[in-house]
Amino acid sequence: MVEKPTIIEAARIALERLGRAASISEIYDKIVELGLYEFNTPVPEHVLRTQVRRATFGIEVPEAVKRKVFAMAGDEIYEIMKDNGNKRFTVGMKRIHRAPDKKRIIEALTSDGTAAFREIWRLLLFAATLGYKNGRREPLINTDSGDAIRQELFGNSPAWPGILYLMGLVETGGIDVLMASEDSEDLRIKVFEEYANGGLAILEEHFKAGNCNLDSLLNFIQAQTAEVQTKKPDLHISI
């Protein structure tokens, strides 16, 4: 069974999704919106504030946690702490790679002639959900760092980084992958990249049998969405 995030982890994820420092009310609203935690209390924001302050640097409270997650950005305004002990890390800064052997299918689906995906990051996001749906995860070999894509581009999608976290959470079966650390981010990205690579392989195989055009892609998506759901949660395939 997949463990649910703690209140502190839910607050951290909410802040990452907000992309800025925020008040307890704003963090709470985002937690509820994302369904990260169910507060079985008549005073949920009070409970949230208590837990956040336990993990906030510079605040001394009873039962404070040793590993600080948050920092104060203003009066009752919280942000994610950028220093984990003495080790610096920045969440969401590492780039997303793609396999060189998928260059042909990537170019075909992002070309002006096909007009299916305007940017490569959109195709990779689609491919990752496709690979996940079909249970196809393939390691990347000999990646070119020069072709890696900045995560901020994926941030143009409201589904990012939710898909990144959800895939990592389900794949590992534990909440460590949600932590704001370099190792956890590396794991999340690896899972995403390998599912995207698997999805691109599926698309490559499909288009070997016919022309790579928009009508063929739409027919393929329709066939995929009409299939019986797998045992894994569906991430909903859409362009």
C-alpha positions in Angstrom: 0.0 0.0 0.0 1.3 3.5 -0.9 1.8 5.6 2.2 0.1 9.0 2.2 2.2 12.1 2.6 2.5 13.6 6.1 1.2 17.1 6.8 4.7 18.5 6.5 5.3 16.7 3.2 1.9 17.8 1.9 2.7 21.4 2.8 6.1 21.1 1.0 4.5 19.8 -2.2 1.8 22.5 -2.0 4.5 25.2 -1.8 6.3 23.7 -4.8 3.1 23.7 -6.8 2.5 27.3 -5.8 6.0 28.2 -6.9 6.4 30.9 -4.3 6.3 31.7 -0.6 2.8 31.5 0.8 0.7 31.9 3.9 -0.8 29.0 5.8 -4.2 29.7 4.3 -2.8 29.5 0.8 -0.8 26.4 1.5 -4.0 24.8 3.0 -6.1 25.7 0.0 -3.5 24.1 -2.4 -3.3 20.9 -0.2 -7.1 20.6 -0.5 -7.0 21.4 -4.2 -4.4 18.7 -4.9 -6.0 16.2 -2.5 -2.7 15.7 -0.7 -4.0 15.3 2.8 -7.4 14.9 4.6 -7.7 16.9 7.8 -10.1 15.2 10.1 -10.4 18.2 12.4 -12.6 21.3 12.7 -9.5 23.5 12.8 -7.4 22.3 9.8 -5.4 25.5 9.3 -4.4 25.6 12.9 -3.1 22.0 12.7 -1.3 22.8 9.5 0.4 25.8 11.0 1.5 23.8 14.0 3.1 21.1 11.8 4.7 23.6 9.4 6.3 25.5 12.3 7.7 22.3 13.7 9.7 22.0 10.5 10.6 25.7 10.0 14.2 26.9 10.4 14.7 29.4 13.2 11.4 28.6 15.1 11.7 26.9 18.4 8.6 24.9 19.3 7.9 21.8 21.3 8.4 18.6 19.4 10.3 20.4 16.6 11.6 18.1 13.8 15.4 17.8 13.3 15.3 18.1 9.6 14.0 21.6 8.7 12.0 21.9 5.5 10.7 25.5 5.6 12.0 29.0 6.2 10.3 32.2 7.0 9.9 34.6 4.0 8.0 37.2 5.9 5.4 37.6 8.7 3.6 34.2 8.7 4.8 33.6 5.2 6.6 30.3 4.5 8.9 29.0 1.8 10.8 25.9 1.1 14.2 25.9 2.7 17.0 25.8 0.1 19.7 24.4 2.4 19.4 20.8 3.6 22.0 20.8 6.4 25.3 21.8 4.8 24.3 20.4 1.4 22.9 22.8 -1.2 20.1 21.7 -3.5 17.5 23.3 -5.6 14.2 21.6 -6.3 13.1 21.5 -9.9 16.3 22.7 -11.4 17.6 19.5 -12.9 17.0 19.0 -16.6 15.0 16.3 -18.3 16.9 14.1 -20.8 15.7 12.1 -23.8 17.2 9.1 -25.6 19.2 9.9 -28.8 17.7 6.9 -30.6 14.2 8.6 -30.3 15.3 11.6 -32.4 13.4 10.6 -35.5 10.0 10.1 -33.8 10.5 13.3 -31.8 11.3 15.3 -34.9 8.3 13.8 -36.7 5.8 14.6 -34.0 7.1 18.2 -33.4 7.5 19.1 -37.1 5.4 21.7 -38.8 4.0 19.1 -41.1 2.5 17.0 -38.3 1.6 19.9 -36.0 0.8 17.6 -33.1 3.1 19.0 -30.5 4.4 22.6 -30.6 7.4 21.9 -28.2 9.4 18.8 -27.3 8.5 19.1 -23.6 4.8 18.6 -24.5 5.6 15.5 -26.4 7.7 14.1 -23.5 4.9 14.8 -21.0 2.5 12.9 -23.3 4.9 10.1 -23.9 5.5 9.7 -20.1 1.8 9.2 -19.4 1.6 6.9 -22.4 4.5 4.8 -21.2 3.0 4.7 -17.7 -0.4 3.7 -18.9 1.1 0.8 -20.8 3.6 -0.2 -18.1 6.5 0.4 -20.4 9.6 1.9 -18.7 12.9 1.9 -20.7 16.3 3.1 -19.4 18.0 5.9 -21.4 21.4 5.1 -22.9 24.1 7.6 -24.0 22.1 10.7 -23.3 23.3 14.1 -24.6 23.2 16.8 -21.9 23.0 19.4 -24.6 19.5 18.1 -25.5 18.2 18.1 -22.0 15.2 20.3 -21.3 14.8 22.7 -18.4 12.1 21.8 -15.9 10.7 25.4 -16.0 9.4 24.7 -19.5 7.4 21.7 -18.2 6.0 24.2 -15.6 3.9 25.7 -18.4 1.6 22.6 -17.9 -0.7 22.7 -14.8 0.0 18.9 -14.5 3.7 19.6 -13.7 5.2 18.6 -11.3 2.2 16.6 -10.2 2.8 13.9 -12.7 6.5 13.7 -11.7 5.6 13.2 -8.1 2.7 10.8 -8.7 4.9 8.5 -10.9 7.6 8.5 -8.4 5.2 7.8 -5.5 3.5 4.9 -7.2 6.8 3.4 -8.5 8.6 3.4 -5.2 5.6 2.8 -2.9 7.0 5.1 -0.3 7.1 8.8 0.5 10.9 9.2 0.4 10.7 10.1 -3.3 8.7 13.2 -2.4 11.5 14.6 -0.2 13.2 17.9 -1.2 16.6 16.4 -1.8 18.9 15.8 -4.7 18.6 12.0 -4.4 14.8 12.1 -4.4 14.7 14.5 -7.3 17.1 12.3 -9.3 14.8 9.3 -8.7 11.7 11.2 -9.7 13.3 12.4 -12.9 14.7 9.0 -13.7 11.2 7.4 -13.4 9.7 10.2 -15.6 12.5 10.0 -18.2 12.2 6.2 -18.5 8.4 6.2 -18.9 8.8 9.0 -21.5 11.3 6.8 -23.3 8.9 3.9 -23.2 6.1 6.0 -24.5 8.2 7.3 -27.4 9.1 3.6 -28.2 5.3 2.8 -28.4 4.8 5.8 -30.7 7.7 4.8 -32.8 6.3 1.3 -33.2 2.9 2.6 -34.0 4.0 5.0 -36.8 6.1 2.3 -38.5 2.9 0.9 -39.7 1.6 4.2 -41.3 2.2 7.8 -41.9 3.1 10.1 -39.0 0.3 12.6 -39.2 -2.2 14.2 -36.9 -5.1 12.0 -37.9 -3.1 8.8 -37.2 -2.1 10.2 -33.8 -5.7 11.1 -32.9 -6.8 7.6 -33.9 -4.0 6.2 -31.8 -5.1 8.2 -28.7 -8.7 7.2 -29.2 -7.7 3.5 -29.3 -5.6 4.0 -26.1 -8.3 5.7 -24.1 -10.8 3.1 -25.2 -8.7 0.2 -23.8 -9.5 -1.5 -20.5 -7.8 0.3 -17.7 -4.7 -1.2 -16.2 -4.2 -1.9 -12.5 -2.2 1.2 -12.2 -3.9 4.6 -11.7 -4.6 6.2 -15.1 -2.9 9.6 -15.6 -5.3 10.5 -18.4 -3.6 10.8 -21.8 -4.2 14.1 -23.5 -2.2 16.5 -25.6 
